[in-house]
């Protein structure tokens, strides 16, 4: 709990190594698994070694996992599941956060995605965590980067955090 609060209150740079951001997400998951006890299972891939030191904006992963707990799994009758995976290609790096929540209405992923894609004009003042994260990633990494929402293969929601690495960041070493 101490590490969690230290990370969110510490006045450090806006960008942090991806490993620190993943560690903060893990701290949050640890807190929530204590809270939910045996009602939630979390599976997470290992972060690829060659991506650990890449700089990313702070607080882009934990709020997405928080949404999965809050909206996807909070009142789930059975065991809730969250799956976090990493995928790299020649041009981008993706982090997938998905859940098996059963409260996601048909059409909701498309509605959220439309909100994200229109957020740069219409919803500039939105307080939504997903809109905020999407805009920060788009500003830093440009077109093709941001959040991509879909229905998870597990039945709930899947949020893909997609980062298109820029050439001026030392090439695509995450390939």
Secondary structure by P-SEA (a helix, b strand, c coil): caaaaaaaaccccccccaaaaaaaaaaaaaaaaaaacccbbbbbcccccccccccccccccaaaaaaaaaccccccccbbbbbbbccccccbbbbbbbccccccccaaaaaaaaaaaaccccccccccaaaaaaaaaaaaccccccccccccccccbbbbbcccccccccccccc
